[in-house]
Amino acid sequence: MFERLANSFSLARSSWQVLWTDKKLVVFPILSVIGCAFVLLGFATPFIAKPHLLDFLNDNGNGVHPPPWVYVVAFVYYFCSYFVVIFFNAALISCALIRFNGGTPTVADGIQAAVSRLPQILAWALVSATVGVILKAIENAHERAGAFISAILGTAWTVMTFFVVPALVVERVGPFDAIKRSIQILKRNWGEAIIGNVGIGLFVFLLALPGIVVGLFGFFALQTAVPLGVAVIVLAALYLLTITAAVGPALHGIYLAALYQYAANGEIPSGFDRGELKQAFRRKN
């Protein structure tokens, strides 16, 4: 187990080297966060203006279910949010694949690649939103059992669709063919591909650690020098936001693109080690 975690951490470090070489890749997660913020603001504004629309939330434990229109609004919100996330993930993965194959991608190259796959992205956002609403409905059906079943189904869905976005980008297939392709790759190339997310998480935590330490220093500084403490806390918060909302997702996208290129075609992405990828995908005989 420790060997597998060490290997996944090495893959995360290779992803970091690619990101360090091509720092512009971090732009896509930033654009994704901004886009999702606008989507959230757009959907929240009517409820802020007319808070009585949320009166159904005050059921006082009587088991009152949300009215049907809530699921319609939730579906549209999920669709818009998924579209933004998938679009910029597709742009990031496209640029990573260009980099892996010796090219020098630009932000415009990524956006153009995502736009060229707009039908596939829209279809996948539609499927993702549908699944999201179904899982939410299951969760609301029963407070405990529903949440448990929703978590199990959600985890299974995440595993099944692990390689969907790279498949959409590279093979230009529809959402259901992309799901089949994702499952085929995982079946044919079994191993610790998904555990690599643990390595990415650990690597991101280590990157965030200085910000956590500085933030604690700022907190203690509030006791004696309030302006200094506030300034330090704000800087630490900005640093942590950058790491968690921009650098972390960029590393995950690079990692996913590298695994897909190796798993689907057997090609070693530039910047990655053959032995590490073989460990991540121990191919069946």
N, C-alpha and C positions, 0 to 999 in steps of 0.2 A: 504493500500500500504506500509506504514511504517512497519507494522507488518511482511509483506512478505519479505521486504528487510532485516529486523532484523533476520528473520529466515534463509534467504540465507547466511547472514554473519556468523551466528552460524554454518552452515554447512561448510563454508569456514574455520572457526576456528577448527572444528573437522578434516577437511582435513589436516590442518597445524599440528595438534597433531599427526596424523598418519605419516606425513612426518618427523616430529621431532623425532619420535620413530624409523623410518626406513629411515635414511638420504640417503642411497644409491639409493633411488628411483629418486633422482635428477640427477643421472648419465644419465638416458635415454634421457631427453630433451637436455642435453649437447651433447650427441652423435648425436642426431637428428640435432642440429645446425651445428655441424662439418660436418656431411654428406651432408646437404643442401649446405654448403659453398663449398664443393668439387664439387657438381653437378653444382652450379653456375659458379665456376671457369672453369670447363670443357667446359661449353657451351659458356662462354664469351671469352675464349682464341681465337677461330677462328675469332671472330669479332674484337678483339683487334689487331690481326695480319693483318687482311684485313678489315679495317674500311669502305671501299667502299661498302661492303655488306649491310651497313645500309643507303645507299644513299636514299632509298625509304622513309625514315623518313623526309627528307627535301622536303616535297610536297608543301611548301609555301601556305598552306591553300587551295590547289586546289582540295581537296577531293580525292586524289589518295589513293586507298586501297592497303594494303600490298600484295605482290605477294604470290601465293599459297604456296611456300616453307616455308614461315614464319610460317604458321599454322602447317605445318608438324613438324618443329623444335620446335614450342611452345608446340605441343602435346607431343613430346618426353621429353622435359624439364619438363612439368607438370607431366608426368608419373614418371620420375625419382625422382622428388621432393616429390610427393605424396607418392611414395613407401617408401622413407626414413622416412617421417613423420609418416605414418601409421604403419610401422614396429616397430619403437621405441615406439609409442603410445600403440601398442598391447603388447609389452614387459612390459611397465609400468603398464598397466591395469592388466595384468596377475599377476605381483608381488603384486599389491594392493589387488587383490582378494585372493591370497594366505595369505597375512597378515590379511585380514578380517576374514578368517576362521581358524585363530590360528597358521598358519605356519610362518616360518622365511625365506622369500625368499632371494635369492642372485641375483646379476646381471646376472649370468650365467643362472639361472632359467628363468628369463625374456626373454633373448635372445633365449634360447632353445624353450620356448613356442611360440615365434614369428616365429621361423624357422619352427616349426611343423605346423604352419598355413600359410605357404608361398603361397600355391595356392590361398587361400582366400584373402590374402593381395595383391597379384599380380592382381587378378581380380578386387578388389576394387580400386586399384590404376589406373587401366585401365578405369574403369567407371568414377572415379573422374577426370582424365585427359580429358576424352571426354567431360564431362560436363563443365569443366573449359575452354576448347577451344571454345565450343559452346557459353558460356556466353561472352567470349572475342570477338567472331565474332559479336554477337548481339550488344555489346557495340561499336564496330567499325563501325557498319552499319550506325549509325546516332549519331552525337556527343552528343546530349542532350537526346533525346528520348531513344536511345540505351542504354545509361548509366543508365537511370532510370529503364528501363525494366530489364536490366541485374541485377541491385541491388535488385529488387523485386524478381526475379526468384532465385537469389543467396541466399537471405534470406530464401525463402520457402524451398530451397534445404537443407540449413543448419539445419532447424527445422526438416524436414522429416528424415534426416540422423543422428540425434542427438545420437542415441544409436547403430549405425551401427558397430563401432569398437568393443564395448563390445560383441555384438551379434556374430561377427566373431570369437572373442576369446573364448567365452563360448560355443556357439552352433555349431561352425565350419560350418556355412552355407555359401552359395555363396552370392555375392553382392546383387542380387535382393531379395533373401529371407531375407537378413539382413535388407534391406530397409523396407520390409513388416513388419518384426519383430519390427523394430524401431517405425514404425507408429502404430502398434498394441499396444505397450507399452504406447505410448503417449495418444492414444485414451482411453485405459482401465484405465489408471492411470493419469488423467488430473490434472493439478495444476501448480505450479510455478517452475517446474524443470529447465526450461531454464533461468528463471530470476535469478537462483542461480549464473549464470555467473556474474551478477552484484555484488553479494556478494564476489565472488572470485576476481573480478576486484578491488573492494574497499579494500579488505584485502591486495592485492598485492600493491596497491597504498600506504597504510599505511606502509608496509614493505619498500617501496622505498623512503618514505619521508625523513628518515635520510640521504640517499645518495643525495637527492635533496638539502637539507639544507647544507650539507658539500660541495657540488659542488658550491653553491652560495657563501659560505665562501671563497672557492678557487678562484672564479672569482674576488671577491673584494680584495683578497690578492695579485692578480697580479699587483695592482696599486702600492704596496710598496715593495713586495718581490716576484719577478717573479719565481724563482726556487720553493719556497714554494707553490705558487699558482698553478703552473703546476703540482707539485706532488700531491697536494690535489685534483685537478680536475681529474687527472688520476685515483686515488684511488676511487673517487666518481663514475666515469664512469664505472670502473670495477665492483663496487658494484651494480650499477643500471643494468648493463648488466647481472649479475648473477641473480638478482631478476626477471627481465623481461623475460630473455631467458631460465632460468633453473627452478627457484623456482615456478614462475607463472604457466608454463605448467605442472609441476609436481602436483601442487595443483589441477589444472583442471582435470588431469587424475584420481587422487584419488577420487575427487568429482564425476566424471562421473561413475567410477566403483562402488562407494557406491550407487548411485541412481539406477544404473542398477540392482545390486543385490537385492535391496529392491523392485524395481518396477517389476522385472521379477519373483522373487521367494518369495517375502514377508519376506526375511531374513534380520535381522538387522546386518549390518557390525560392526565388533569390532571397538570401538572407536567412534561410532556415536550414537546419541540419537534417540530412537524410535519416540518421539513426534515431533522432528524436521523433520524426514523423512515423517511422516504422514502429516505434514503441506505442505511439498514439493509435496506430492502425495495424494491429497484428493480423495480417491477412489470413483467411482460411485457406487451407490447401484444397 
